Amino acid sequence: MLAGGRYLSSDDAVRVFAAGSPTNRLTIEVKWRNGQRSVIEAARPNSLCEIQEPASVEDSGSTKEARAARSGSTSAIAGQPTHFQDVSELLGHTHIEEPFDDLRRQPLLPKRLSQLGPGVAWLDLDGNGSEDLVVGSGRGGRLAVFLNNGKGGFTPVPSAADPTPTDLTGLVGCTVSNQPALLVGLSGYELSSNTFPAALRIGLGQGTAHRAEIVSALANPSRASVGPLAVADIDGDGREDVFLSQNFFGLPAEALRLDAGRGLWLRGDGRGGLEPVPGEVSGIKVYGEQRGCAAADYDGDGRLDLVVTQNGSATKLYHNLGAKPGLRVQLHGPPGNPAGIGALLRVVNGHHSGPVREVHAGSGYWSQDGGVQALSLPEPGARLWVRWPGGVERMYELPAGAREVVLAMGGQVLKSSP
């Protein structure tokens, strides 16, 4: 690896090696300047490997990892598995965004307004108790719907609609005539006329042969747009964390694009502090223009998983492997609000109370988190406090060993699963 060393030139910092057959498994060895070595086993052809220099031993005999452990900060340790596993291949989805010349219409724009999506939402669209996934589209694409098969995988739902002539913006789940549905906002920015509605209601059709189809227009045509960050207990320690989507490329030609981020998990300490967790530890590495992000426990293991969309690029799905499994809580609300949208809940253990979690429709930029909450696993004897929409407060006794409960507004525990 050279920095300079040639006449007024310098190579890129990425090195490419011949790998032979695609089935080969290779070994990469790096000798660092301090004399230490890093060895990567079973590297795959056609892959990009990032190798971090191990901490060096200083004169005091204390390593950087040891100091990090004492200070409570996060440090990547060679050979330690990452917190998340990239399982984006379960979706195989790429966001489509046809080109649109914003600056021709408005030359003084500080950034492009046609590259703001997509949004993403976790919803139980087919009513089977598992979180399904919906990803918005840009101009020229189609809404993407993936039904959860309940076995850790997804089934794509074909779309009956034509490609959208503009960006799909906000995604919000709802119930219409006791059937799950989806409200989709549309941007008027890229439209040449006022003939397209500002919002649509999307349904899955009838029977088992699902397909996404437009049920009705919900707002009058408009040239105005209908309008990322996710808050979740990512590691299951009972303290709320934050995930930040990053990067923006739609800037004027003379401006440098904002591309230094790859998505960042900020671990909460329960006292208002947030600690950055590097990608080498979290496993989250998204290099494109990140947009909507949302958390949900899609495989029912009590750990919150994460989906991140990219403008004009692949949707990234991260399966949470490193969190402490928690208690799954589903609310059974009144007619018209079966998911209990607007409810607040928290674990109460004696005189100590955990963080308040809100059940919401819409969470962050054009996105929606899953409706089933994953709370830090309560200690024996703990109770669950819920303030329902309208102000009714209930205290629920949690069955011993329960890993999943369904709570009714009347104070009953409708279901408890170990």
Buried (B, 14 or more C-beta within 10 A) or exposed (E): EEEEEEEEEEEEEEEEEEBEEEEEEBEBEBEEEEEBEBEBEEBEBEEEEEBBEBBEEEEEEEBBBBBBEEEEEBBBBBEEEBBBBBBBEBBEBBBBBBEBEBBEEEEEBEBBBBBBBBBBBBBBBBEEBBBBBBBBBBBBBBBBBBBBEEEEBBEBBEBEBEEBBBBBBBBBBBBEEEBBBBBBBBBBBBBEEEEBBBBBBBBBBEEEEBBBBBBEBBEEBBEEBBEBBBBBBBBBBBBBBBBBBBBBBBBEEEEEEBEEBBBBBBBBEEEEEBEEBBBBBBBBBBBBBBBBBBBBBBBBBBBBBBBBBBBBBBBBBBBBBBBEBBBBBBBBBBEEBBBBBBBBBBBBBEEEEBBEBBBBBBBBBBBBBBBBBBBBBBEEEBBBBBBBBEEEEBEBEBEEEBBBBBBBBEEEBEBBEE
